[in-house]
Amino acid sequence: MEISRRNLIKMSMAAGTAMSIPSILRAQGASADTRAVRMVLAQPLTAFDPMVSSSGTTQNHGLAIYDTLFALDSKFMPQPQMVGKWGVSDDKKTYTFELRDGLGWHDGTPVTAADCVASIRRWAQTSSGQLLKERAQDISKKDDKTFTIALKKPLGLLIDRLATFAGSTPFIMREADADRPPTEQVTSNIGSGPFKFNHALAKPGASFAYDRNEKYVPRREPPDGFAGGKVVKVDRVIWENIADQQTALSALQAGEVDFLETPAADFYSAIESDPSLALQALDKSGFDYFLRMNHLQKPFDNVKARQAMLHLIDQEAFLRILAPDQKYAHTLTSIFGNSTPYTNDANTGWFKKGGDPERAKQLFQEAGYAGEKVVILQPTDWAQASNAAQLLADSLRKIGVNAELAPSDWGGLVARRANKGPVESGGWSVFITNDSDAVQGDPTASVALDARGENGWFGWPENDEYEILRAKWPDVQTLEERKILAHKMQGIWWDFVGDVRLGQVVEPIARRSTLTDLIEMPNRVAMWSMQKAGV
């Protein structure tokens, strides 16, 4: 499973000749299509199937062309989307869902319950759907518009999970597409959502286009987060692949594009001083940056070495690298994020302004550290993480740790982090990544909060006591009970140190002032509701 890379910032031009076209030619093309919105997303679209890839751009693609049974509103509460009516049996084990009227595929055929059943079964095979897979007794069709999910035991989070945007969202696909394993990519791009993928205008490596689905029937409720009526107010949205940040900003300033998902922080002042542009935090909860240690290999197979990293980190120093504009940066001590109801201060006595390198040095000594090489994976095409890796290496060297950087692009890092072996065999010790702060409120959905050892996420932390508590999460009924459970879980986490948090960063988007009514939600970019002046 891949953590969302909304903040992936390329440092060089992407491959392909399309981006070498002079900007004046792009501007001429844009002026001829005044009813189109042109967007530059953080990451090029390389995978079309949101069950296969959980990357932010692939999930945004899914949000455009597919629909979901339920969707989260602005308060992160699940609301019916494709579902018209639903109910649950008295024993809380059988859920019955009836589709609303007006649902149709882009190929003209109606959406049926069989499509939903096949899609849910496929999603249940992904990391995001594992909880449903464990609990489901049967998922079956009753008639063309009705289906049921029968559970072995109650799952109070079922509706929340059907609306999730953590990892892979459970988008509904045609039965013919969903009847394949989630490792086999669907490329037909035929959904039932508010936008239709324009195959004729697809230019891989350069741009992709989405047209308004004129036959889409929105819900009658006003838009609210990802829920409510998905009313499309423009005719076309074009995703431009402009990898170089300066080129993308120049295109935004010239009016050649309307939206830039992750402008470099160095450009914030220039954007704010331009009356034709605006910065806007669509995701007000932002991203939590953290480092993952390899718990299977020296030195971090020893808990004392992992505790040393807690004391070593000076969050404010890292945040100056991760977010040069400090109004978007926040220290972070809770594994449940800063913005969720479950954030708490359990067992956070290790946090200290400036860190405590002397205590870190002492703990490495207590761990029996004997000069083993500590290999830090450094993604050279992601500026913030690359610079943070360098700061980490420098901090470790200052206390006598033999730290070495292993530079590569993000793709190389992803390949290497799967190696569970020692560094002498191509393994690794530490890498830096991030995840949505909002997602940290559900430890059964966040890959970062998994402590199942080799069955878990990269770094492979393992703690049975913590996992016993995490397993209770789906069955806790009230918010207050979950807060108590979260407090206990965090107390254990900071003892065995599943990971180390570096801080929370909010990443505003940049847009033309003429582009308004953007949906403000975490982790995804929705294209309905927005409108462009003059359109």
PEWOCOR-V55837 format. One record per residue. RES is the residue in three letters. OMEGA is omega in whole degrees, -180 to 180 (none if undefined). BURIAL is # if it has 9 or more other ideal C-beta (glycine too) atoms within 8 Angstrom, else .. Layout:
BEGIN
RES&OMEGA&BURIAL  RES&OMEGA&BURIAL
END
This chain:
BEGIN
MET&-175&#  GLU&174&.  ILE&-179&#  SER&-178&#  ARG&-180&#  ARG&-175&#  ASN&179&#  LEU&-179&#  ILE&178&#  LYS&-179&#  MET&179&.  SER&-177&.  MET&179&#  ALA&178&#  ALA&180&.  GLY&-176&.  THR&-174&.  ALA&-177&#  MET&177&#  SER&178&.  ILE&179&.  PRO&-174&.  SER&-179&#  ILE&179&.  LEU&177&.  ARG&-180&#  ALA&179&#  GLN&179&.  GLY&-179&.  ALA&-176&#  SER&-179&.  ALA&-176&.  ASP&-172&.  THR&-180&.  ARG&178&.  ALA&171&#  VAL&-180&#  ARG&-175&#  MET&172&#  VAL&-180&#  LEU&-173&#  ALA&-171&#  GLN&178&#  PRO&179&#  LEU&-179&#  THR&178&.  ALA&-175&#  PHE&-171&#  ASP&-178&#  PRO&172&#  MET&-178&#  VAL&-177&#  SER&177&#  SER&179&#  SER&-176&#  GLY&-177&#  THR&177&#  THR&178&#  GLN&175&#  ASN&176&#  HIS&178&#  GLY&-180&#  LEU&-179&#  ALA&-170&#  ILE&179&#  TYR&175&#  ASP&-179&#  THR&180&#  LEU&177&#  PHE&179&#  ALA&-180&#  LEU&176&#  ASP&-175&#  SER&176&.  LYS&178&.  PHE&175&.  MET&-179&.  PRO&178&#  GLN&178&#  PRO&177&#  GLN&173&#  MET&-178&#  VAL&175&#  GLY&179&.  LYS&175&.  TRP&180&#  GLY&-180&.  VAL&-178&.  SER&-178&#  ASP&-179&.  ASP&176&.  LYS&-177&.  LYS&-177&#  THR&177&#  TYR&178&#  THR&-176&#  PHE&176&#  GLU&-178&#  LEU&176&#  ARG&-180&#  ASP&172&.  GLY&-179&.  LEU&-180&#  GLY&177&#  TRP&-180&#  HIS&178&#  ASP&176&.  GLY&-180&.  THR&-178&.  PRO&172&.  VAL&-179&#  THR&177&#  ALA&179&#  ALA&176&#  ASP&-179&#  CYS&-180&#  VAL&-179&#  ALA&-179&#  SER&-180&#  ILE&179&#  ARG&179&#  ARG&180&#  TRP&-180&#  ALA&178&#  GLN&178&#  THR&178&#  SER&-178&#  SER&-176&#  GLY&-175&#  GLN&-179&#  LEU&177&#  LEU&179&#  LYS&-179&#  GLU&-174&.  ARG&-172&#  ALA&172&#  GLN&-178&.  ASP&173&.  ILE&-170&#  SER&179&.  LYS&174&#  LYS&173&.  ASP&-173&.  ASP&-178&.  LYS&-172&.  THR&176&#  PHE&-177&#  THR&169&#  ILE&179&#  ALA&-175&#  LEU&175&#  LYS&177&.  LYS&-177&.  PRO&178&.  LEU&-176&#  GLY&-179&#  LEU&-174&#  LEU&-177&#  ILE&176&.  ASP&-177&#  ARG&178&#  LEU&179&#  ALA&-170&#  THR&168&#  PHE&175&#  ALA&-179&#  GLY&180&#  SER&178&#  THR&-180&#  PRO&176&#  PHE&179&#  ILE&180&#  MET&174&#  ARG&-179&#  GLU&-179&#  ALA&178&.  ASP&-176&#  ALA&180&#  ASP&176&.  ARG&-179&.  PRO&-178&.  PRO&175&#  THR&-179&.  GLU&-170&.  GLN&171&.  VAL&-177&#  THR&-178&.  SER&179&.  ASN&176&#  ILE&179&#  GLY&177&#  SER&-173&#  GLY&-173&#  PRO&177&#  PHE&175&#  LYS&177&#  PHE&-178&#  ASN&-178&#  HIS&-176&.  ALA&-178&.  LEU&-179&#  ALA&177&#  LYS&-177&.  PRO&-177&.  GLY&-178&#  ALA&-177&#  SER&173&#  PHE&-176&#  ALA&179&#  TYR&-179&#  ASP&177&#  ARG&178&#  ASN&-175&#  GLU&-178&.  LYS&-179&.  TYR&179&#  VAL&-179&.  PRO&170&.  ARG&-177&#  ARG&-179&.  GLU&176&#  PRO&179&.  PRO&-179&#  ASP&-172&#  GLY&176&#  PHE&-178&#  ALA&179&#  GLY&-176&#  GLY&177&#  LYS&-177&#  VAL&-179&#  VAL&-173&#  LYS&175&#  VAL&-178&#  ASP&-174&.  ARG&171&#  VAL&-179&#  ILE&175&#  TRP&179&#  GLU&176&#  ASN&176&#  ILE&-171&#  ALA&-177&#  ASP&-175&#  GLN&-179&#  GLN&178&.  THR&180&#  ALA&179&#  LEU&179&#  SER&178&#  ALA&178&#  LEU&-180&#  GLN&-178&#  ALA&-179&.  GLY&178&#  GLU&172&#  VAL&-176&#  ASP&-168&#  PHE&176&#  LEU&-170&#  GLU&-176&#  THR&176&#  PRO&177&#  ALA&-178&#  ALA&178&#  ASP&-177&.  PHE&-174&#  TYR&-176&#  SER&178&.  ALA&180&.  ILE&-178&#  GLU&-179&.  SER&-179&.  ASP&-177&.  PRO&180&.  SER&-177&.  LEU&177&#  ALA&168&.  LEU&180&#  GLN&178&#  ALA&176&#  LEU&179&#  ASP&-176&#  LYS&178&#  SER&173&#  GLY&-175&#  PHE&175&#  ASP&176&#  TYR&180&#  PHE&176&#  LEU&178&#  ARG&177&#  MET&177&#  ASN&-177&#  HIS&-176&#  LEU&-172&.  GLN&176&#  LYS&-1&.  PRO&-169&#  PHE&167&#  ASP&178&#  ASN&-175&#  VAL&180&#  LYS&178&#  ALA&178&#  ARG&177&#  GLN&177&#  ALA&-180&#  MET&176&#  LEU&-178&#  HIS&-177&#  LEU&-169&#  ILE&170&#  ASP&-173&#  GLN&-178&#  GLU&177&#  ALA&179&#  PHE&-179&#  LEU&176&#  ARG&176&#  ILE&-175&#  LEU&-178&#  ALA&-179&#  PRO&174&.  ASP&-169&.  GLN&176&.  LYS&177&.  TYR&-175&#  ALA&-179&#  HIS&174&#  THR&-171&#  LEU&179&#  THR&-178&.  SER&176&#  ILE&179&#  PHE&176&#  GLY&178&#  ASN&-170&#  SER&-175&#  THR&180&#  PRO&-171&.  TYR&176&#  THR&-178&#  ASN&-175&#  ASP&-179&.  ALA&171&#  ASN&-178&#  THR&180&#  GLY&179&.  TRP&-175&#  PHE&-178&.  LYS&178&.  LYS&-178&.  GLY&-176&.  GLY&-180&#  ASP&-175&#  PRO&179&#  GLU&177&.  ARG&178&#  ALA&179&#  LYS&179&#  GLN&-179&#  LEU&175&#  PHE&178&#  GLN&178&.  GLU&178&.  ALA&-178&#  GLY&-180&.  TYR&-174&#  ALA&176&.  GLY&178&.  GLU&179&.  LYS&175&.  VAL&-176&#  VAL&-179&#  ILE&179&#  LEU&-174&#  GLN&180&#  PRO&-174&#  THR&180&#  ASP&175&#  TRP&-167&#  ALA&-176&.  GLN&-178&#  ALA&178&#  SER&180&#  ASN&178&#  ALA&177&#  ALA&178&#  GLN&178&#  LEU&179&#  LEU&180&#  ALA&180&#  ASP&180&#  SER&179&#  LEU&-180&#  ARG&-179&#  LYS&178&.  ILE&172&#  GLY&179&.  VAL&-178&#  ASN&-176&.  ALA&-180&#  GLU&178&#  LEU&175&#  ALA&-176&#  PRO&174&.  SER&172&#  ASP&-177&.  TRP&179&#  GLY&177&.  GLY&177&.  LEU&180&#  VAL&180&#  ALA&-175&.  ARG&-176&#  ARG&177&#  ALA&-179&.  ASN&-178&#  LYS&-175&#  GLY&179&.  PRO&-178&.  VAL&179&#  GLU&180&.  SER&178&.  GLY&178&.  GLY&-175&#  TRP&179&#  SER&-175&#  VAL&164&#  PHE&-178&#  ILE&179&#  THR&176&#  ASN&177&#  ASP&-179&#  SER&177&#  ASP&-178&#  ALA&-178&#  VAL&-177&#  GLN&178&#  GLY&179&#  ASP&-177&#  PRO&175&#  THR&179&#  ALA&-179&#  SER&178&#  VAL&-178&#  ALA&-175&#  LEU&180&#  ASP&178&#  ALA&-179&#  ARG&179&.  GLY&-174&#  GLU&175&.  ASN&-178&.  GLY&-174&#  TRP&-174&#  PHE&-171&.  GLY&170&#  TRP&174&#  PRO&-178&#  GLU&175&#  ASN&-175&#  ASP&-179&.  GLU&178&.  TYR&-177&#  GLU&176&#  ILE&178&.  LEU&-180&#  ARG&180&#  ALA&179&.  LYS&-173&#  TRP&-177&#  PRO&-174&#  ASP&178&.  VAL&-168&#  GLN&-172&.  THR&178&.  LEU&-178&.  GLU&178&.  GLU&178&#  ARG&178&#  LYS&178&#  ILE&180&.  LEU&179&#  ALA&179&#  HIS&179&#  LYS&-179&#  MET&-179&#  GLN&178&#  GLY&179&#  ILE&-177&#  TRP&-177&#  TRP&172&#  ASP&-179&.  PHE&174&#  VAL&178&#  GLY&173&#  ASP&179&#  VAL&-178&#  ARG&-180&#  LEU&180&#  GLY&180&#  GLN&-178&#  VAL&173&#  VAL&-176&#  GLU&-179&#  PRO&172&#  ILE&173&#  ALA&-178&#  ARG&168&#  ARG&180&#  SER&-180&.  THR&179&#  LEU&-173&#  THR&176&.  ASP&176&.  LEU&-180&#  ILE&-178&#  GLU&178&#  MET&-179&#  PRO&159&#  ASN&-178&#  ARG&175&#  VAL&178&#  ALA&-174&#  MET&175&#  TRP&180&#  SER&-176&#  MET&177&#  GLN&-175&#  LYS&-179&#  ALA&-178&.  GLY&179&.  VAL&none&#
END
